[in-house]
Amino acid sequence: MGRKNMAQYRNTELKSSFGGFFQMAEFDQVLKCWDAVEADYTGIGGDVMTCLFTEYPDTQKLFPKFADIPPGELAGNAAVGEHGAVVLRKLKEMLNAKGDHGYILMSLATSHANDHKIPISNFKVRTCAVALV
């Protein structure tokens, strides 16, 4: 979808975490443009994570390996970009499920809650960051 095309989703009402804010036809629309995202998962993923940490600064503390990175050094940080790429790959998996993503989200929420101690509310915040980028 690319950075510019994602802006069209900026004002989308976010009803639930990842994917739950799309209508059925929108899954296909996003997936048609997804090649541009796949071509730059790390760059766009870095933009998503940087946006998340900029718009919601408290979330950065939830990521121990990113907690001490100054805001001005987030953009272009390789580790931030790689984590963002993981987020975007998981988002594509959910988009491919076309609304039947509950099992994917449940697995992700469980691992984040149990292993990383990340509250589910942060999935909604991350969704906002994806939409902004």
C-alpha positions in Angstrom: 0.0 0.0 0.0 2.9 2.3 0.6 3.3 5.3 2.9 1.2 7.7 0.8 -1.7 5.3 0.1 -2.0 4.3 3.8 -2.9 7.9 4.5 -6.3 7.3 3.0 -7.0 5.1 6.0 -6.0 7.8 8.5 -9.6 8.7 9.3 -10.9 5.1 9.4 -12.9 4.3 12.5 -10.8 1.7 14.4 -13.4 -0.6 16.0 -11.0 -3.4 17.0 -7.4 -4.5 16.8 -5.8 -5.3 13.5 -8.1 -6.0 10.6 -11.3 -5.6 12.5 -11.8 -2.1 11.1 -12.0 -3.2 7.5 -15.1 -4.1 5.5 -14.8 -7.2 3.4 -14.1 -5.3 0.1 -11.4 -3.3 1.9 -9.4 -6.4 2.7 -9.0 -7.0 -1.1 -8.3 -3.3 -1.8 -5.5 -3.3 0.8 -4.1 -6.6 -0.3 -4.0 -5.4 -4.0 -1.6 -2.6 -2.8 0.3 -4.7 -0.3 3.2 -5.4 -2.7 4.6 -1.9 -2.1 4.6 -2.7 1.7 6.3 -6.0 1.2 8.9 -4.3 -0.9 9.9 -2.2 2.1 8.7 -4.0 5.2 11.7 -2.8 7.3 11.4 0.9 6.1 7.6 1.1 6.5 7.7 -1.0 9.6 10.2 1.4 11.1 7.9 4.3 10.2 5.0 2.5 12.0 7.1 1.9 15.1 8.5 5.4 15.1 5.0 6.8 14.7 3.8 4.6 17.5 6.5 5.8 19.8 6.1 9.4 18.7 2.3 9.6 19.0 2.1 7.4 22.2 5.5 7.9 24.0 4.5 5.7 26.9 4.5 2.7 24.6 8.2 2.9 24.0 8.8 1.9 27.6 7.0 -1.4 26.9 9.8 -2.4 24.6 13.0 -2.9 26.7 15.3 -2.9 23.7 13.9 0.4 22.4 13.3 2.1 25.8 16.5 4.1 25.8 16.6 5.1 22.1 16.2 8.9 22.0 13.2 10.0 19.9 15.4 11.6 17.3 17.2 8.3 16.7 14.1 6.0 16.3 13.7 6.7 12.5 16.3 4.6 10.7 17.1 2.4 13.7 17.6 -1.1 12.3 16.1 -2.9 15.3 13.0 -0.7 15.3 12.6 -1.3 11.6 12.9 -5.1 12.0 10.3 -5.2 14.7 8.0 -3.1 12.5 8.5 -5.6 9.7 7.3 -8.3 12.1 4.2 -6.3 12.8 3.5 -5.7 9.2 4.0 -9.4 8.3 1.5 -10.4 11.0 -0.9 -7.7 9.8 -0.7 -9.2 6.3 -1.5 -12.6 7.7 -4.6 -11.1 9.4 -5.6 -9.3 6.2 -5.4 -12.6 4.3 -7.8 -14.1 6.8 -10.3 -11.5 5.5 -12.2 -11.1 8.8 -11.6 -14.6 10.1 -8.5 -13.4 12.0 -9.7 -14.1 15.6 -7.4 -17.1 16.0 -4.4 -15.1 14.8 -5.2 -12.2 17.1 -5.9 -14.4 20.1 -2.5 -16.2 19.7 -0.7 -12.8 19.3 -2.6 -11.3 22.3 -1.8 -14.3 24.5 1.9 -14.3 23.7 2.2 -10.6 24.2 0.3 -10.7 27.5 2.1 -13.7 28.9 5.6 -13.5 27.4 6.0 -9.7 26.9 3.6 -8.3 29.5 2.0 -6.1 26.9 -1.7 -5.1 27.6 -4.2 -5.8 24.8 -5.0 -2.1 24.7 -1.7 -1.5 23.0 -2.8 -3.6 19.9 -5.4 -0.8 19.3 -2.8 1.9 19.7 -0.5 0.0 17.3 -3.4 -0.2 14.8 -3.7 3.6 15.0 0.0 3.9 14.2 -0.3 1.6 11.1 -3.3 3.7 9.9 -1.3 6.9 10.4 1.6 5.7 8.3 
